[in-house]
Amino acid sequence: MAYAAVTSLMRTIHQSMELTGCDLQPFYEKLKSLRAILEKSCNIMGDHEGLTILEVEIAEVAYTTEDMVDSESRNVFLAQNLEERSRAMWEIFFVLEQALECIASTVKQWMAASDSMKDLKPQTSSLVSLPEHAVEQPENIMVGRENEFEMMLDQLARGGRELEVVSIVGMGGIGKTTLATKLYSDPYIMSRFDIRAKATVSQEYCVRNVILGLLPSISDEPDDQLADRLQKHLKGRRYLVVIDDIWTTEAWDDIKLCFPDCYNGSRILLTTRNVEVAECARSGKPPHHMRLMNFDESWNLLHKKIFEKEGSYSPEFENIGKQIALKCGGLPLAITVIAGLLSKISKTLGVWQYVAENVSSVVSTDLEAKCMRVLALSYHHLPSHLKPCFLYFAIFAEDEQIYVNKLVELWAVEGFLNEEEGKSIEEVATTCINELIDRSLIFIHNFSFRGTIESCGMHDVTRELCLREARNMNFVNVIRGKSYQNSCEQSMQCSFKSRNRIRIHNEKKLVWCCSSEAHSIIMLGGFKCVTLALSFKLVRVLDLGLTICPFFPSGVLSLFHLRYLSLCFKPCLKQYRGSKEAVPSSIIDIPLSISSLCYLQTFKLYLPFPNSSYPFILPSEILTMPQLRKLHMGWNYLQSHEPTENRLVLKSLQCLNQLNPRYCTGSFFRLFPNLKKLKVFGVPEDFRNHKDLYDFRYLYQLEKLTFGIYYSPIACFLKNTAPSGSTPQDPLRFQTRFGGTAPPTDVPTLLLPPPDAFPQNLKSLTFRGKFSLAWKDLSIVGKLSKLEVLKLSDNAFIGEEWEVVEEGFPHLKFLFLDRVYIRYWRASSDHFPYLERLFLKDCYSLDSIPRDFADITTLALIDISDCKQSVGNSAKQIQQDIQDNYGSSIEVHTRESFCDNR
């Protein structure tokens, strides 16, 4: 992918200028103009070997140049004298001059080759402005499926008292999951069944993950105990369990014993492509085979998605649209994806006719192949900046829930995103995600409580296309064990000389790839302890966050090209467990030379267990990497954290996660003038040992602040004071708290500073954990003039009554209360005049929502999980009052964990 490679080289040049101060702007601008040439004709359809070879040549030169610029820029940064610095700077200029000459020459050849293909009608579409994405409602997707829906509803709701398995069978993309989801969420179904639960099995199924998907909470129990717990939870209740996308009879055999027959009308709903699976699982009526849409239904679906949404079109456009609908073969996914394409290309008859001709060129009678061809058409019409974004999804597993924050983090450092003036790279990434959603190439999985996209996914048919194209472009390799059967992924072999991205599903395969020249190595599955010999010297993204190492892998220190590093390892302090030996002051989990990773932008450290008793001991040099933008440190203590005269001010740092409260001082925060997100995190003793009031006033750009308290039954924490006369060379003084010596819960762990000590631009504030604050302390929070989001969870505030006082929260838009055990909530609409969304979760003691909230004119959503029925009733009363008094409507969602409706 020449375009992506040139974009990545441009990003590297920009980073070099920031690191060295060299003026490389002329090279940057020249590459920008060459990239624009590549962009113009990048959408030529078909297999054109000549163009592909030239693109590969351009990409190889770009990637090689990146590595050399990195190396020489680092030499400039670390130079000890002027001569060394000058020599390295001259090398940078020489390398770039040679590279641009080579790339320009190859681009000329590429232009000549593409000009000779003018008769192939290169893409002439132009993007329209991006509409704000709206959630696709099931009724808009279920065009022509009304009779099927009613029939399936009848099967689930009626019939005998015996447990019945109802199956939906059909090819990929025909709408099995959509139908099952609509049935699962139907109000009549919700009221009929005591318990509803669903899980996706998929081709890559794991029995344990399926059972965990059906349980309300994650557990470390052995598999047999998990199955037993699920069976006991279901027993005696009328339940509906949806098992989506099950591929084999073996998978059904592995889970079927978890579902007891209590002779109360319980049902299991299966979706599968395999008739054999449905026949194996059936207990009564034969499986329902989903049919393809007829022409009228196909046209109605396309009409709803394009012509009704986009406004008026001339009859000529409708005629072409009918041609396109006919050629989609009656497959809803194909129609949905082609609608996404039509919504983005220019509204000219010629371009639409071109799309129709390409769709109609499919002569295969294989419906799966026809759908794949339609999807490929949509892929080839993607703007050049979106193609690498789409192909990147090949890294993720089938049916994996992909968290947007993680995806944005990875894209931001991969190098293929265009830099846009006035936008952060994270904002560019988010825009690209929305564009792929609008084109129906990925879908929204979940929303956050603020209404932003929390997670997304990719349909398995679309993923097959993604895997195929990623393999063809050598953009992503997926390395698995020999037993894996997916032919598309099996054929993605690791090319040691290719600058591609590798996802590894087997820790043994990591060693096999150690000598590769991979751009990125990502292990997104959990593995046992492994010792790593890291010899992939050119890697830029190394994600081992779910792979437990016995100690910090020192080989990382030689990977100076790194932009992203995520590690999980055991802290050194654990070796002193039970020892009477004093902990030496020299103990440290990461060498001081970590600062030599001068390009590192995202650094994430994880303790190996959720309730680890031992913290990291980290060098303050971790805060001296000049391009660091995001830092996640785990529970930690810093050595020599006090600022010094020569300490580098980290202007790039925007996110600092899990900073120990001991270091929350004004002098410390002066080092991070552009910090936007901060999480203060420690054990109760860390918060209590912070004697001074918190001072955040120097964090002028901070928008999101979280206080999180960490509790472990056994915790080894740093003592607050050292003996008089001690020196920095003296042993560190730690104290271990055991379960029986837990700190008191009736004394506040956190003292809130006055309003003027908070950041003045703060928009979001979270308290998570047993801080034992009094509800009256929230009057301080109410004085924050720009606060829009407030999240309180895990008993952060104590007392059974929350009486909102004074002016309340005059600008708050989103309020989230999670495991907050108040009984009485006394407030009026005047206290929350701009509230838009209210979320209540696990507030078991709360009686009701203040009735006066019906006068909050901005209120749009009340979402309730695991609260008393009276809370849900009060929300519905507010909903009715708003309808009666103002003629407007709000959404009210009520549910319980495991959807238990008893």
ABEGO torsion letter per residue (X at the ends): XAAAAAAAAAAAAAAAAAAAGBBAAAAAAAAAAAAAAAAAAAABBEBBAAAAAAAAAAAAAAAAAAAAAAAAAAAAAABABAAAAAAAAAAAAAAAAAAAAAAAAAAAAAAAAAAAAAAAGBBABBBBBBBBBBBBBAAAAABGAAAAAAAAAAAAABEBABBBBBBBBEBBGAGAAAAAAAAAABAAAAAABABBBBBBAEAABBAAAAAAAABABBBABBAAAAAAAAAAAABGBBBBBBBBGBABAAAAAAAAAABBBAGAGBBBBBBBABAAAAAAABABBBBBBBBBBBAAAAAAAAAAAAAAAAEBBBAAAAAAAAAAAAAAGGBAAAAAAAAAAAAABBBBAAAAAAAAAAAAABABABAAAAAAAAAAAAAAABBAAAAAAAAAAAABBBGBBBBAAAAAAAAAAAGABBBBBGBBAAAAAAAAAAAAAAAGABBBABBBAAGBBABBBBBAAAAAAAAAAAAAAGABBBBBBAABABAAAAABBBBAABBBBBBBABAAAAAAAAABABABBBBABBBBBBBBBBABAABABBBAAABBBABBBAAAAABAABABBBBBBBBAAAAABGBABBBBAABBABBAAAAABAABABBBBBBABABBABBBBBBAAAAABAABABBBAEBBBBBGABBBAABBBBAABABBBGBBAAABBAAAAAABAABABBBBBBBAAAAAABABBBBAAABAABABBBBBBBBBABBBBBBABBBBGBBAABBBBBBBBBAAABBBAABBABBBBBAAABBAABABBBBBEBAGBBAAAAAAAAABAABABBBBBGGABBEABBBBBEAEBAABABBBBBGBBBABBBBBAAABAABABBBBBGBAABABBBAAAAABAABABBBBBGBBAAAAAAAAAAAAAAAAAAGBBBBBBBBBBGGBAX
